[in-house]
Amino acid sequence: MGVLKFEDLDAWGLARALVRETYQLTRRPGLDRDFGLSGQLQRAAVSIMSNIAEGFERKHKAEKSQAYNVARASCGEARSLLYVVGDVYPEYQSEADRLRLAVERVGKCITGLISSTAQRS
């Protein structure tokens, strides 16, 4: 099988899909001109994906955990911003709800990475 890479992690794959879907949502009419909200949501989603990769690549347990915790915190930020999307753009409420569930799935995977890292000696 070879050496495991961050691209092999379920959490990273789900986060990558989340980034793609986030960009699709933020390019919709109305949101495409709401640069503050769209940009912040995009940055939060990219932060999730990037910090999973960074955590995986770190060799020290504390550094791994820190990066995974930042990714988990970015999940909270993205979920919160998706409430704003639904509140301000009700026509995108169902999409925001669906993406929020996707963020929750990624967050659960990250929690697993954090737990797994903590259990290693």
Residue pairs with C-beta under 8 A, 6 or more apart in sequence:
5 56
6 12
6 52
6 53
6 56
6 57
7 13
9 52
9 56
9 109
9 113
10 109
11 52
11 71
11 106
11 109
11 110
11 112
11 113
12 49
12 52
12 53
12 56
14 102
14 105
14 106
14 109
15 45
15 48
15 49
15 52
15 71
15 106
16 49
17 102
18 45
18 48
18 49
18 78
18 99
18 102
18 103
18 106
19 42
19 45
19 46
19 48
19 49
21 99
21 102
22 41
22 42
22 45
22 78
22 99
23 42
23 45
25 31
25 41
25 85
25 92
25 95
25 96
25 99
26 32
26 37
26 38
26 41
26 42
28 92
30 89
30 91
30 92
31 37
31 38
31 85
31 89
31 92
32 38
34 88
37 81
37 84
37 85
37 88
40 77
40 81
41 78
41 81
41 82
41 85
44 74
44 77
44 78
44 81
45 74
45 78
47 70
47 71
47 74
47 77
48 71
48 74
48 75
48 78
48 103
48 106
48 110
49 71
50 71
51 67
51 68
51 70
51 71
51 74
52 67
52 68
52 71
52 110
52 113
54 67
55 63
55 64
55 65
55 66
55 67
55 68
55 71
55 113
55 117
56 64
56 113
58 64
58 67
61 117
61 118
61 120
64 117
65 114
65 117
65 118
68 110
68 113
68 114
68 117
69 114
71 110
72 107
72 110
72 111
72 114
75 103
75 104
75 106
75 107
75 110
76 107
78 99
78 103
79 100
79 103
79 104
82 96
82 97
82 99
82 100
82 103
83 96
83 100
85 92
85 95
85 96
86 92
86 93
86 96
86 97
89 96
